[in-house]
Amino acid sequence: MSPADSADAPIYADLVEERGDVPTEVREAAEEALREAERVLDFSTLEVSAA
């Protein structure tokens, strides 16, 4: 949240200060989970065998 936003939403700014920026933390955790899933589920290195 930028300083200008804090002036517009003082209650939110107080909550962020008190509890942390939960939406940002959730977004970062979700992005990390997606990166991990992409890494684990990367099948591009598998060889295709002829049947």
PADO-560687 format. One record per atom (N, C-alpha, C): residue number from 1; residue in one letter; chain; atom name; z, y, x. Coordinates in steps of 0.001 Angstrom, whole numbers, plus 524288, in hexadecimal, padded with zeros to 5 digits. Example, Ala and Ser with C-alpha at 12.3 -4.5 7.8 and 13.67 -1.06 7.14 Angstrom:
<recs>
<rec num="1" residuo="a" cadena="A" atomo="N" pz="81E78" py="7E9C6" px="83386"/>
<rec num="1" residuo="a" cadena="A" atomo="CA" pz="81E78" py="7EE6C" px="8300C"/>
<rec num="1" residuo="a" cadena="A" atomo="C" pz="81E78" py="7F31C" px="83390"/>
<rec num="2" residuo="s" cadena="A" atomo="N" pz="81BA8" py="7F736" px="83232"/>
<rec num="2" residuo="s" cadena="A" atomo="CA" pz="81BE4" py="7FBDC" px="83566"/>
<rec num="2" residuo="s" cadena="A" atomo="C" pz="81EBE" py="8001E" px="83264"/>
</recs>
This chain:
<recs>
<rec num="1" residuo="m" cadena="A" atomo="N" pz="80000" py="7FB72" px="80350"/>
<rec num="1" residuo="m" cadena="A" atomo="CA" pz="80000" py="80000" px="80000"/>
<rec num="1" residuo="m" cadena="A" atomo="C" pz="80000" py="804CB" px="8037C"/>
<rec num="2" residuo="s" cadena="A" atomo="N" pz="7FC96" py="80866" px="8026A"/>
<rec num="2" residuo="s" cadena="A" atomo="CA" pz="7FC47" py="80D1F" px="80594"/>
<rec num="2" residuo="s" cadena="A" atomo="C" pz="8008C" py="810F4" px="803E4"/>
<rec num="3" residuo="p" cadena="A" atomo="N" pz="801DB" py="814B9" px="80737"/>
<rec num="3" residuo="p" cadena="A" atomo="CA" pz="805CE" py="8189C" px="805C2"/>
<rec num="3" residuo="p" cadena="A" atomo="C" pz="8046E" py="81B8D" px="800C3"/>
<rec num="4" residuo="a" cadena="A" atomo="N" pz="7FF75" py="81C8E" px="7FFD4"/>
<rec num="4" residuo="a" cadena="A" atomo="CA" pz="7FDE6" py="81F46" px="7FB0B"/>
<rec num="4" residuo="a" cadena="A" atomo="C" pz="7FF29" py="81BF4" px="7F645"/>
<rec num="5" residuo="d" cadena="A" atomo="N" pz="7FE5A" py="816DD" px="7F6B0"/>
<rec num="5" residuo="d" cadena="A" atomo="CA" pz="7FF90" py="8135C" px="7F258"/>
<rec num="5" residuo="d" cadena="A" atomo="C" pz="8056B" py="81340" px="7F14C"/>
<rec num="6" residuo="s" cadena="A" atomo="N" pz="80898" py="81397" px="7F554"/>
<rec num="6" residuo="s" cadena="A" atomo="CA" pz="80E43" py="81382" px="7F4B1"/>
<rec num="6" residuo="s" cadena="A" atomo="C" pz="8101C" py="817FF" px="7F14C"/>
<rec num="7" residuo="a" cadena="A" atomo="N" pz="80DB2" py="81C85" px="7F1F3"/>
<rec num="7" residuo="a" cadena="A" atomo="CA" pz="80F3B" py="8210D" px="7EED6"/>
<rec num="7" residuo="a" cadena="A" atomo="C" pz="80DCE" py="8203C" px="7E91D"/>
<rec num="8" residuo="d" cadena="A" atomo="N" pz="8098D" py="81D69" px="7E81D"/>
<rec num="8" residuo="d" cadena="A" atomo="CA" pz="807D8" py="81C6E" px="7E2BE"/>
<rec num="8" residuo="d" cadena="A" atomo="C" pz="80AF1" py="81814" px="7E025"/>
<rec num="9" residuo="a" cadena="A" atomo="N" pz="80D26" py="81499" px="7E326"/>
<rec num="9" residuo="a" cadena="A" atomo="CA" pz="80FF9" py="81020" px="7E0FE"/>
<rec num="9" residuo="a" cadena="A" atomo="C" pz="8151C" py="80F54" px="7E3E9"/>
<rec num="10" residuo="p" cadena="A" atomo="N" pz="818E3" py="812D6" px="7E31B"/>
<rec num="10" residuo="p" cadena="A" atomo="CA" pz="81DC3" py="8126F" px="7E61B"/>
<rec num="10" residuo="p" cadena="A" atomo="C" pz="820C8" py="80D6D" px="7E503"/>
<rec num="11" residuo="i" cadena="A" atomo="N" pz="82079" py="80B61" px="7E040"/>
<rec num="11" residuo="i" cadena="A" atomo="CA" pz="82345" py="8068C" px="7DF14"/>
<rec num="11" residuo="i" cadena="A" atomo="C" pz="820E9" py="80214" px="7E23E"/>
<rec num="12" residuo="y" cadena="A" atomo="N" pz="81BB6" py="801D0" px="7E265"/>
<rec num="12" residuo="y" cadena="A" atomo="CA" pz="81921" py="7FDB9" px="7E56D"/>
<rec num="12" residuo="y" cadena="A" atomo="C" pz="81A82" py="7FE47" px="7EB31"/>
<rec num="13" residuo="a" cadena="A" atomo="N" pz="81A6B" py="80306" px="7ED31"/>
<rec num="13" residuo="a" cadena="A" atomo="CA" pz="81BB9" py="803EE" px="7F2B6"/>
<rec num="13" residuo="a" cadena="A" atomo="C" pz="82146" py="8021B" px="7F3DA"/>
<rec num="14" residuo="d" cadena="A" atomo="N" pz="824DF" py="80325" px="7F050"/>
<rec num="14" residuo="d" cadena="A" atomo="CA" pz="82A43" py="80167" px="7F107"/>
<rec num="14" residuo="d" cadena="A" atomo="C" pz="82A95" py="7FB72" px="7F109"/>
<rec num="15" residuo="l" cadena="A" atomo="N" pz="827AF" py="7F8EE" px="7ED81"/>
<rec num="15" residuo="l" cadena="A" atomo="CA" pz="827AB" py="7F33A" px="7ED56"/>
<rec num="15" residuo="l" cadena="A" atomo="C" pz="82567" py="7F0E3" px="7F24E"/>
<rec num="16" residuo="v" cadena="A" atomo="N" pz="8212F" py="7F336" px="7F441"/>
<rec num="16" residuo="v" cadena="A" atomo="CA" pz="81ECF" py="7F14C" px="7F917"/>
<rec num="16" residuo="v" cadena="A" atomo="C" pz="822AF" py="7F1D6" px="7FD93"/>
<rec num="17" residuo="e" cadena="A" atomo="N" pz="82562" py="7F632" px="7FDB6"/>
<rec num="17" residuo="e" cadena="A" atomo="CA" pz="8293C" py="7F705" px="801DD"/>
<rec num="17" residuo="e" cadena="A" atomo="C" pz="82DAD" py="7F31D" px="80165"/>
<rec num="18" residuo="e" cadena="A" atomo="N" pz="82F62" py="7F208" px="7FCA1"/>
<rec num="18" residuo="e" cadena="A" atomo="CA" pz="833D3" py="7EE98" px="7FBB9"/>
<rec num="18" residuo="e" cadena="A" atomo="C" pz="83264" py="7E8CF" px="7FC3F"/>
<rec num="19" residuo="r" cadena="A" atomo="N" pz="82DF2" py="7E73A" px="7FA02"/>
<rec num="19" residuo="r" cadena="A" atomo="CA" pz="82C93" py="7E1B8" px="7F9AF"/>
<rec num="19" residuo="r" cadena="A" atomo="C" pz="82813" py="7E017" px="7FD35"/>
<rec num="20" residuo="g" cadena="A" atomo="N" pz="8254B" py="7E3CF" px="7FF6D"/>
<rec num="20" residuo="g" cadena="A" atomo="CA" pz="820AE" py="7E29A" px="8027E"/>
<rec num="20" residuo="g" cadena="A" atomo="C" pz="81BD8" py="7E309" px="7FF12"/>
<rec num="21" residuo="d" cadena="A" atomo="N" pz="81760" py="7E302" px="80194"/>
<rec num="21" residuo="d" cadena="A" atomo="CA" pz="81276" py="7E397" px="7FEC2"/>
<rec num="21" residuo="d" cadena="A" atomo="C" pz="8108A" py="7DE29" px="7FD2B"/>
<rec num="22" residuo="v" cadena="A" atomo="N" pz="8129A" py="7DC37" px="7F8D5"/>
<rec num="22" residuo="v" cadena="A" atomo="CA" pz="81182" py="7D6E9" px="7F70F"/>
<rec num="22" residuo="v" cadena="A" atomo="C" pz="80BB2" py="7D603" px="7F60D"/>
<rec num="23" residuo="p" cadena="A" atomo="N" pz="808E9" py="7D981" px="7F35E"/>
<rec num="23" residuo="p" cadena="A" atomo="CA" pz="80352" py="7D883" px="7F291"/>
<rec num="23" residuo="p" cadena="A" atomo="C" pz="8004E" py="7D7D2" px="7F7AB"/>
<rec num="24" residuo="t" cadena="A" atomo="N" pz="80186" py="7DAF1" px="7FB90"/>
<rec num="24" residuo="t" cadena="A" atomo="CA" pz="7FEE6" py="7DA6C" px="800A1"/>
<rec num="24" residuo="t" cadena="A" atomo="C" pz="80053" py="7D545" px="80338"/>
<rec num="25" residuo="e" cadena="A" atomo="N" pz="8053D" py="7D3C7" px="802F3"/>
<rec num="25" residuo="e" cadena="A" atomo="CA" pz="806E9" py="7CED8" px="80549"/>
<rec num="25" residuo="e" cadena="A" atomo="C" pz="8044A" py="7CA36" px="8029C"/>
<rec num="26" residuo="v" cadena="A" atomo="N" pz="803D1" py="7CA71" px="7FD70"/>
<rec num="26" residuo="v" cadena="A" atomo="CA" pz="8013F" py="7C639" px="7FA8D"/>
<rec num="26" residuo="v" cadena="A" atomo="C" pz="7FB7A" py="7C5FC" px="7FBF2"/>
<rec num="27" residuo="r" cadena="A" atomo="N" pz="7F8F3" py="7CA7F" px="7FC4A"/>
<rec num="27" residuo="r" cadena="A" atomo="CA" pz="7F36B" py="7CAB0" px="7FDA9"/>
<rec num="27" residuo="r" cadena="A" atomo="C" pz="7F28E" py="7C85C" px="80314"/>
<rec num="28" residuo="e" cadena="A" atomo="N" pz="7F5E6" py="7C9C4" px="806D5"/>
<rec num="28" residuo="e" cadena="A" atomo="CA" pz="7F564" py="7C7BA" px="80C1E"/>
<rec num="28" residuo="e" cadena="A" atomo="C" pz="7F64A" py="7C1D4" px="80C48"/>
<rec num="29" residuo="a" cadena="A" atomo="N" pz="7FA15" py="7BFE5" px="80947"/>
<rec num="29" residuo="a" cadena="A" atomo="CA" pz="7FB17" py="7BA42" px="80918"/>
<rec num="29" residuo="a" cadena="A" atomo="C" pz="7F678" py="7B765" px="806AB"/>
<rec num="30" residuo="a" cadena="A" atomo="N" pz="7F42A" py="7B9A2" px="80296"/>
<rec num="30" residuo="a" cadena="A" atomo="CA" pz="7EFA5" py="7B733" px="80012"/>
<rec num="30" residuo="a" cadena="A" atomo="C" pz="7EAFB" py="7B714" px="803C7"/>
<rec num="31" residuo="e" cadena="A" atomo="N" pz="7EA20" py="7BB55" px="806A7"/>
<rec num="31" residuo="e" cadena="A" atomo="CA" pz="7E5CE" py="7BB7C" px="80A64"/>
<rec num="31" residuo="e" cadena="A" atomo="C" pz="7E693" py="7B76C" px="80EB0"/>
<rec num="32" residuo="e" cadena="A" atomo="N" pz="7EB63" py="7B6D3" px="81082"/>
<rec num="32" residuo="e" cadena="A" atomo="CA" pz="7EC8A" py="7B2EB" px="81481"/>
<rec num="32" residuo="e" cadena="A" atomo="C" pz="7EBA4" py="7AD70" px="8125F"/>
<rec num="33" residuo="a" cadena="A" atomo="N" pz="7ED36" py="7AC77" px="80D86"/>
<rec num="33" residuo="a" cadena="A" atomo="CA" pz="7EC5E" py="7A75D" px="80B1F"/>
<rec num="33" residuo="a" cadena="A" atomo="C" pz="7E68E" py="7A632" px="80AA6"/>
<rec num="34" residuo="l" cadena="A" atomo="N" pz="7E37A" py="7AA1C" px="80941"/>
<rec num="34" residuo="l" cadena="A" atomo="CA" pz="7DDCF" py="7A95B" px="808EA"/>
<rec num="34" residuo="l" cadena="A" atomo="C" pz="7DB70" py="7A823" px="80E3E"/>
<rec num="35" residuo="r" cadena="A" atomo="N" pz="7DD29" py="7AAF6" px="81247"/>
<rec num="35" residuo="r" cadena="A" atomo="CA" pz="7DB36" py="7A9E8" px="81798"/>
<rec num="35" residuo="r" cadena="A" atomo="C" pz="7DC97" py="7A45C" px="81946"/>
<rec num="36" residuo="e" cadena="A" atomo="N" pz="7E156" py="7A2C1" px="8182B"/>
<rec num="36" residuo="e" cadena="A" atomo="CA" pz="7E314" py="79D83" px="81997"/>
<rec num="36" residuo="e" cadena="A" atomo="C" pz="7DFF1" py="79965" px="81698"/>
<rec num="37" residuo="a" cadena="A" atomo="N" pz="7DF18" py="79A31" px="81198"/>
<rec num="37" residuo="a" cadena="A" atomo="CA" pz="7DC0E" py="79683" px="80E76"/>
<rec num="37" residuo="a" cadena="A" atomo="C" pz="7D673" py="79628" px="8107D"/>
<rec num="38" residuo="e" cadena="A" atomo="N" pz="7D428" py="79A92" px="811DE"/>
<rec num="38" residuo="e" cadena="A" atomo="CA" pz="7CEDA" py="79A87" px="813FB"/>
<rec num="38" residuo="e" cadena="A" atomo="C" pz="7CEA6" py="79785" px="8191C"/>
<rec num="39" residuo="r" cadena="A" atomo="N" pz="7D2A4" py="79822" px="81C52"/>
<rec num="39" residuo="r" cadena="A" atomo="CA" pz="7D2D0" py="79564" px="82153"/>
<rec num="39" residuo="r" cadena="A" atomo="C" pz="7D36A" py="78F89" px="8207F"/>
<rec num="40" residuo="v" cadena="A" atomo="N" pz="7D6F6" py="78E08" px="81D15"/>
<rec num="40" residuo="v" cadena="A" atomo="CA" pz="7D80E" py="78888" px="81C1E"/>
<rec num="40" residuo="v" cadena="A" atomo="C" pz="7D37D" py="785DC" px="8195B"/>
<rec num="41" residuo="l" cadena="A" atomo="N" pz="7D0EB" py="788A9" px="815DD"/>
<rec num="41" residuo="l" cadena="A" atomo="CA" pz="7CCB8" py="78656" px="812C3"/>
<rec num="41" residuo="l" cadena="A" atomo="C" pz="7C74C" py="7876C" px="814FE"/>
<rec num="42" residuo="d" cadena="A" atomo="N" pz="7C702" py="78892" px="81A09"/>
<rec num="42" residuo="d" cadena="A" atomo="CA" pz="7C201" py="789A0" px="81C8A"/>
<rec num="42" residuo="d" cadena="A" atomo="C" pz="7BF4C" py="78476" px="81DCB"/>
<rec num="43" residuo="f" cadena="A" atomo="N" pz="7BB69" py="78323" px="81AB1"/>
<rec num="43" residuo="f" cadena="A" atomo="CA" pz="7B897" py="77E3C" px="81B64"/>
<rec num="43" residuo="f" cadena="A" atomo="C" pz="7B386" py="77F12" px="81E7A"/>
<rec num="44" residuo="s" cadena="A" atomo="N" pz="7B2A8" py="783AF" px="82086"/>
<rec num="44" residuo="s" cadena="A" atomo="CA" pz="7ADCA" py="784CF" px="8233A"/>
<rec num="44" residuo="s" cadena="A" atomo="C" pz="7AD32" py="781BE" px="8284F"/>
<rec num="45" residuo="t" cadena="A" atomo="N" pz="7B16E" py="77FD6" px="82A76"/>
<rec num="45" residuo="t" cadena="A" atomo="CA" pz="7B11A" py="77D06" px="82F67"/>
<rec num="45" residuo="t" cadena="A" atomo="C" pz="7B06A" py="77724" px="82E9D"/>
<rec num="46" residuo="l" cadena="A" atomo="N" pz="7B093" py="77552" px="829C0"/>
<rec num="46" residuo="l" cadena="A" atomo="CA" pz="7AFEB" py="76FBF" px="828C2"/>
<rec num="46" residuo="l" cadena="A" atomo="C" pz="7AA2E" py="76E2A" px="8293A"/>
<rec num="47" residuo="e" cadena="A" atomo="N" pz="7A970" py="7698F" px="82B47"/>
<rec num="47" residuo="e" cadena="A" atomo="CA" pz="7A428" py="7677B" px="82BB4"/>
<rec num="47" residuo="e" cadena="A" atomo="C" pz="7A2EA" py="76479" px="826BB"/>
<rec num="48" residuo="v" cadena="A" atomo="N" pz="79E1E" py="764F1" px="824F3"/>
<rec num="48" residuo="v" cadena="A" atomo="CA" pz="79C58" py="7621A" px="8205F"/>
<rec num="48" residuo="v" cadena="A" atomo="C" pz="7999E" py="75D2E" px="8224E"/>
<rec num="49" residuo="s" cadena="A" atomo="N" pz="79B98" py="758B1" px="8208B"/>
<rec num="49" residuo="s" cadena="A" atomo="CA" pz="79925" py="753C9" px="82235"/>
<rec num="49" residuo="s" cadena="A" atomo="C" pz="79511" py="75219" px="81E39"/>
<rec num="50" residuo="a" cadena="A" atomo="N" pz="790DD" py="74FDE" px="8202A"/>
<rec num="50" residuo="a" cadena="A" atomo="CA" pz="78CB6" py="74E01" px="81CBA"/>
<rec num="50" residuo="a" cadena="A" atomo="C" pz="78E78" py="748E1" px="81A43"/>
<rec num="51" residuo="a" cadena="A" atomo="N" pz="78DD1" py="74869" px="8153E"/>
<rec num="51" residuo="a" cadena="A" atomo="CA" pz="78F8E" py="743B4" px="81273"/>
<rec num="51" residuo="a" cadena="A" atomo="C" pz="78B58" py="73F9A" px="81238"/>
</recs>
